Amino acid sequence: MSKNNWQAGLRAKLEQLVDDCVVAGARQQDVFDTIIKEIVNLRAALERDPDPAEDDAAVIEEPANDWPAADK
């Protein structure tokens, strides 16, 4: 897969995620903020361990799971 295809695919998935969250009632800015936090966390994890597959006891880090909830 080329870099452009990868970026286009990622952009489409992020747009769908934001649309779904907004339809569910979350504020668009809250969704954007959460996406940025997740990217920062993933980047930090990558810097700590660039290739976790090479580890003997691979630990899978779970996402933060603190996505904005829709106001009820």
C-alpha positions in Angstrom: 0.0 0.0 0.0 1.4 3.4 -0.9 1.9 6.2 1.5 -0.9 8.2 -0.1 -3.4 5.3 0.1 -2.5 4.7 3.7 -3.0 8.4 4.5 -6.3 8.5 2.6 -7.5 5.4 4.4 -6.6 6.8 7.8 -8.3 10.1 7.0 -11.5 8.3 5.9 -11.5 6.2 9.1 -10.9 9.3 11.3 -13.6 11.3 9.5 -16.1 8.4 10.1 -15.1 8.1 13.8 -15.7 11.9 14.3 -19.0 11.7 12.4 -20.2 8.8 14.4 -19.2 10.5 17.7 -20.9 13.7 16.8 -24.1 11.9 15.7 -24.0 10.1 19.1 -24.0 13.6 20.7 -20.3 14.2 21.5 -18.9 17.7 20.8 -16.6 17.7 17.7 -13.8 19.5 19.7 -13.9 16.8 22.4 -13.5 14.1 19.8 -10.6 16.0 18.2 -8.9 16.5 21.6 -9.2 12.8 22.4 -7.8 11.7 19.0 -4.8 14.0 19.6 -4.3 12.5 23.1 -4.4 9.0 21.7 -1.8 9.9 19.0 0.5 11.4 21.6 0.2 8.3 23.8 0.9 6.0 20.8 3.9 8.1 19.8 5.3 7.9 23.4 4.8 4.1 23.4 6.6 3.8 20.1 9.5 5.9 21.4 9.7 3.6 24.5 9.6 0.4 22.5 9.9 0.8 18.7 9.1 -2.8 17.9 7.1 -4.5 20.7 6.9 -7.7 18.5 10.6 -8.3 19.3 10.0 -8.4 23.1 10.0 -11.8 24.8 7.0 -11.0 26.9 5.0 -8.7 24.7 2.6 -6.5 26.6 -0.4 -5.1 24.7 -1.2 -1.6 25.8 -4.9 -0.8 25.7 -6.2 2.5 24.4 -7.1 5.1 26.9 -10.8 4.4 26.4 -11.8 7.8 27.7 -13.6 9.0 24.6 -16.1 11.8 25.2 -19.5 10.5 26.2 -22.6 12.0 24.6 -24.5 14.4 26.9 -27.8 12.9 27.9 
